[in-house]
Amino acid sequence: MKSRILGTGSYVPKRVLSNADLEKMVATSDAWIVERTGIRERRLAAPGEACSDLGTHAAQQALAEAKVQASELDLILVATCTGDSPLPATACRIQHRLGALQAAACDISAACCGFLYALSVADAYVKTGHRYVLVIGSEVMSTVMDWTDRKTCVLFGDGAGAVVVGRGEGGNGILSIHLHADGHLSDLIFIPGGGSTIPASENMLAQRLQYMKMKGNETFKIAVKTMEDAAREALTANALTVEEVDLFVPHQANFRILKAVAQRLGLPLDRIAINLDRFGNTSAASIPLALDEAVRAGQVKEGSLILLAAFGAGLTWASGVIRW
Ligand code: ACO
């Protein structure tokens, strides 16, 4: 028996922050951002609009598409690194909002790979007899951006995507998910303060340690290699070739990364779901958001072969293959 995605949903906040807007905030230019990243604009949550708000909207859509009631859910997983608060899990807040009274709920922290990590748990849960698992990727990255640091603040955006996972029929469904991590690269992308190493304090805030720090150039090189390796691992494990892939839905970090990975794999760009020009990098929300857009645009049909791949802080990297 395979598990299967029964419905998808997504949500982005209304406020658009364009590259022209960023030009007024830091020493950058639309030309630099477009050339180096492919990003033209991103969405920002309204003040007080939290991770659970974005995630609940996306989840409601996914449940409606899947024709599953919230009361039928066995488990809710929220992949996020920008949850509502350190305690409780954002998944518990969403469980309450949805009225999913039978569902267990917890968050998964694996940065931009969070959605694939959560999807692998959902896959295992369904295969061991549970009926429906809701997987949400939701991020309010704008809250961990240092809006004076041009090296990071131009890259990220807010958004959410969700899928309902249930039992598949025949050979269709999630064919495989591979997960990886290498903690010795944990200082490539990290938020130094606000946890148990450097708890919140006036001093910590004064040093701006609550914001994300990233070694962009080093991350770039590793990202291209790990995304390619992860994609190849997924295809090899299923005895598939690149030619058989109908749509590649990658983590949306940088158009240059996607172009380099596509070239290395020999995959034409028109078979890659790309929305980072409009939303930037939404971390754990990026894959389910792009997947939902592709489903709604009719790019994903019964029987389509979908390849997923991501990399992110940790360092983590992951891939998956779905026969829709
Ligand atoms: N506007 C103008 N100039 C800038 C900007 C900006 N926004 N940002 C950096 N620069 C400057 C730098 O200061 C540097 O100037 P210098 O040569 O005078 O020192 C120059 O541009 C080149 O900087 P690089 O960092 O070498 O630029 P690069 O081409 O590598 O692009 C970028 C930077 C876009 C960050 C790229 O390295 C990248 O995308 N890396 C991957 C990041 C990523 O994907 N992270 C994902 C994980 S996120 C997660 O897990 C939550």
Residues whose N, C-alpha, C, O or C-beta is under 5 A from the ligand:
A	BS01	ACO	A27 T28 S29 W32 R36 T37 A111 C112 R150 K151 V154 I189 G216 N217 T219 F220 A253 N254 S283 F311 G312 A313
